[in-house]
């Protein structure tokens, strides 16, 4: 696990964007395409705004979702709403290369299986993403893998539904999918994340985030999130 320090959230977003751009260039040159999965959040949105200005082979890049709330298309709570605006409507990503989680499907199990098959069509079976970009919740969750949720124990599927969290169910990549990725990128900013970030860096604790594979992993964090001293 490699720590990359940034002065503030904007600098962290820039660092993270540069990491993703490099992965996309390498994957496209090596395998003919890149498949990355991204999370939502204010700093990740800033990261994507910076990414769209960098040297990236956009026609060869496919963007998937790490997780998504069950809500109608266009709903403000959907990560897809911002992803489409930043990367497609106002950005360089071909619309066909943004792969939305089908959370509108009335049958969650069918929807999860369909999304897994779509990603496998792009990246093989078992699914191997080039990179997953992760966030860190104040309760230690990542993706929609939250403390105490049965989805944490899912091992035979790469996409599954969480239980209700903050009033909504969510579709999420599972731990096996995160572990199998060629690279992982944590983007962590803000003083509210300091305790959980320290646990992540030290590898001590019982939060879901600590179950994520640590090898081939970059952690980009700002000064506020790194405010706690090492233990």
C-alpha positions in Angstrom: 0.0 0.0 0.0 1.5 3.3 -1.1 0.5 6.6 0.5 0.4 9.7 -1.6 0.1 12.9 0.4 -1.7 16.0 -0.8 -2.1 19.5 0.7 -5.9 19.7 0.3 -8.8 18.0 -1.4 -8.2 19.7 -4.8 -4.6 18.6 -4.8 -5.7 15.1 -3.8 -8.2 15.0 -6.7 -5.4 16.0 -9.1 -3.1 13.2 -7.8 -5.8 10.6 -8.0 -6.7 11.8 -11.6 -3.1 11.4 -12.6 -3.0 7.8 -11.2 -6.2 6.8 -13.2 -4.9 8.4 -16.4 -1.7 6.5 -16.1 -3.5 3.2 -15.6 -5.8 3.9 -18.5 -2.9 4.6 -20.8 -1.0 1.5 -19.8 -4.1 -0.8 -20.0 -5.0 0.6 -23.4 -1.4 0.1 -24.7 -1.2 -3.4 -23.2 -4.7 -4.9 -23.7 -6.3 -2.6 -26.1 -8.8 -1.0 -23.6 -9.1 0.0 -20.0 -11.9 -0.7 -17.6 -12.0 1.3 -14.4 -14.7 1.6 -11.7 -15.3 4.8 -9.8 -17.1 5.8 -6.7 -19.2 8.9 -6.0 -18.5 11.8 -3.7 -17.5 15.5 -3.9 -13.8 14.9 -4.1 -14.2 12.1 -6.6 -16.4 14.4 -8.8 -13.5 16.9 -8.7 -11.1 14.1 -9.5 -13.2 13.2 -12.6 -13.3 16.9 -13.7 -9.5 16.9 -13.6 -9.3 13.5 -15.3 -11.2 14.6 -18.3 -8.5 17.3 -19.1 -5.6 14.8 -19.0 -4.1 12.7 -21.8 -6.3 9.6 -21.8 -7.2 7.4 -24.7 -10.9 8.0 -24.2 -12.3 5.8 -27.0 -10.5 2.9 -25.4 -11.7 3.6 -21.8 -14.7 2.1 -20.2 -16.0 3.4 -16.9 -18.1 1.3 -14.5 -19.7 2.1 -11.2 -18.4 0.8 -7.9 -21.9 1.3 -6.4 -25.2 3.0 -6.9 -28.3 3.9 -5.0 -31.6 2.4 -6.0 -33.4 5.5 -7.4 -34.9 6.6 -10.7 -32.6 7.6 -13.6 -31.8 11.3 -13.3 -32.4 11.4 -9.5 -30.0 13.7 -7.7 -29.0 10.9 -5.4 -27.7 8.7 -8.2 -24.0 8.7 -8.8 -24.8 8.2 -12.5 -26.3 11.6 -12.8 -23.0 13.3 -12.0 -21.0 10.8 -13.9 -22.9 11.4 -17.1 -22.6 15.1 -16.8 -18.9 15.2 -16.0 -17.6 12.5 -18.3 -20.1 12.4 -21.2 -22.2 15.5 -21.5 -19.4 17.9 -20.7 -16.5 15.5 -21.2 -14.7 13.3 -23.7 -16.0 9.8 -22.7 -18.2 8.1 -25.4 -21.7 7.6 -24.0 -21.5 3.9 -24.9 -18.4 3.5 -22.7 -20.1 4.6 -19.4 -21.7 1.5 -17.9 -24.5 2.3 -15.5 -25.6 -0.1 -12.8 -29.2 -1.2 -13.8 -30.8 -0.2 -10.5 -34.2 0.6 -12.1 -34.7 -3.2 -12.8 -37.5 -4.4 -10.5 -35.6 -7.7 -9.9 -32.4 -6.9 -8.1 -30.9 -10.4 -8.5 -31.4 -10.3 -12.3 -30.0 -6.7 -12.4 -26.8 -7.7 -10.5 -26.3 -10.7 -12.7 -26.8 -8.6 -15.8 -24.3 -6.0 -14.7 -21.7 -8.7 -13.9 -22.1 -10.2 -17.3 -21.7 -6.9 -19.0 -18.4 -6.2 -17.2 -17.2 -9.8 -17.9 -17.9 -9.1 -21.6 -15.4 -6.3 -21.4 -12.8 -7.7 -19.0 -13.2 -11.5 -19.0 -14.4 -14.1 -16.6 -13.5 -14.0 -13.8 -13.9 -10.2 -13.9 -10.6 -8.3 -13.6 -11.0 -4.6 -13.6 -7.9 -2.5 -14.4 -8.6 -0.2 -11.4 -11.2 0.4 -8.7 -11.4 3.9 -7.1 -12.7 3.7 -3.6 -13.9 6.1 -0.9 -13.8 5.6 2.9 -16.9 6.3 5.0 -16.7 7.6 8.6 -18.2 4.3 9.7 -15.4 2.4 7.8 -17.5 1.4 4.8 -16.2 1.4 1.2 -18.3 0.9 -1.9 -21.6 0.0 -0.4 -20.0 -2.6 1.8 -21.2 -1.3 5.2 -20.7 -2.7 8.7 -23.0 -5.6 9.6 -24.4 -6.0 6.1 -24.8 -9.5 4.7 -23.3 -8.3 1.4 -19.9 -8.3 3.1 -20.0 -12.1 3.0 -20.8 -12.5 -0.7 -18.0 -14.5 -2.3 -19.6 -16.2 -5.3 -20.7 -13.0 -7.1 -19.0 -9.8 -8.2 -22.1 -7.6 -8.0 -24.7 -7.7 -5.3 -27.4 -5.7 -3.5 -26.8 -4.2 0.0 -29.4 -3.9 2.6 -31.0 -0.6 3.3 -28.4 2.1 4.2 -29.4 5.7 5.0 -32.9 4.9 3.6 -31.8 3.3 0.3 -30.7 -0.1 -1.0 -27.6 0.0 -3.2 -26.0 -2.2 -5.9 -22.3 -2.7 -5.2 -19.2 -4.5 -6.4 -18.3 -7.1 -3.9 -15.1 -7.9 -2.0 -14.0 -10.5 -4.6 -14.3 -8.0 -7.4 -12.3 -5.4 -5.5 -9.6 -7.9 -4.7 -9.3 -9.2 -8.2 -8.7 -5.8 -9.7 -5.2 -5.1 -11.1 -5.0 -1.9 -9.0 -6.9 -0.1 -6.2 -7.0 3.6 -5.5 -8.3 5.1 -2.3 -9.2 8.8 -2.3 -9.7 10.1 1.2 -10.1 13.7 2.2 -11.3 15.7 5.2 -10.8 15.6 9.0 -13.9 13.4 9.5 -12.0 10.5 7.8 -8.8 10.8 9.9 -9.5 8.0 12.4 -10.7 5.5 9.7 -7.8 6.5 7.4 -5.3 5.8 10.2 -6.9 2.3 10.7 -6.6 1.7 7.0 -3.0 2.7 6.8 -2.1 0.7 10.0 -4.1 -2.3 8.9 -5.8 -2.6 12.4 -9.5 -2.6 13.0 -12.7 -4.3 12.0 -14.1 -1.9 9.5 -15.2 -3.3 6.1 -12.6 -1.1 4.4 -9.8 -3.1 6.1 -10.9 -6.3 4.3 -10.0 -4.9 0.9 -6.8 -6.3 -0.6 -3.8 -4.1 0.3 -1.3 -5.1 -2.5 -1.1 -3.0 -5.7 -3.0 -0.2 -3.8 -2.5 3.6 -3.7 -3.9 5.8 -1.0 -4.3 9.5 -1.9 -5.1 11.6 1.1 -5.1 15.2 2.0 -3.5 16.9 5.1 -6.8 17.0 7.0 -7.4 13.3 6.6 -3.8 12.6 7.7 -4.1 14.8 10.8 -3.9 12.0 13.3 -0.4 10.8 14.4 0.7 7.3 13.5 0.2 4.7 16.3 
